[in-house]
């Protein structure tokens, strides 16, 4: 029997989640699987430059919390893959992550 999961849809992702029919993240037990997050701002606009998109990705509340509270030395594995196009026109990067949470880490 498959493990049940809980979707995590922050308010700022609700419109995109409904439009594209996906959950920005799911929690299965103590694992949190974060979908590809692009560098759109809170209004869903993509800045034209890579640096601004990257800043938007890492100012997403959930990623900031994970990065600030949980990513410490020894640092986790990271992979960068170059592609010619992402699923959203104008997107220059996409971040995905897998995290392990304790009960107090994420409200579900």
VENKAMO-V245446 format. One record per residue. PHI is phi in whole degrees, 0 to 359 (999 if undefined). Layout:
BEGIN
phi->PHI
phi->PHI
END
This chain:
BEGIN
phi->999
phi->294
phi->289
phi->289
phi->227
phi->244
phi->279
phi->238
phi->231
phi->299
phi->308
phi->291
phi->254
phi->302
phi->298
phi->296
phi->299
phi->287
phi->297
phi->263
phi->53
phi->213
phi->258
phi->300
phi->203
phi->226
phi->243
phi->237
phi->62
phi->262
phi->261
phi->244
phi->254
phi->262
phi->294
phi->300
phi->251
phi->266
phi->273
phi->285
phi->278
phi->299
phi->268
phi->87
phi->272
phi->260
phi->295
phi->283
phi->247
phi->300
phi->302
phi->295
phi->297
phi->297
phi->298
phi->297
phi->301
phi->275
phi->262
phi->300
phi->310
phi->297
phi->290
phi->298
phi->299
phi->296
phi->298
phi->290
phi->265
phi->241
phi->266
phi->226
phi->303
phi->289
phi->289
phi->285
phi->289
phi->231
phi->228
phi->245
phi->233
phi->274
phi->227
phi->275
phi->200
phi->258
phi->291
phi->247
phi->305
phi->91
phi->288
phi->253
phi->205
phi->213
phi->245
phi->235
phi->208
phi->234
phi->230
phi->250
phi->245
phi->263
phi->307
phi->280
phi->287
phi->221
phi->275
phi->241
END
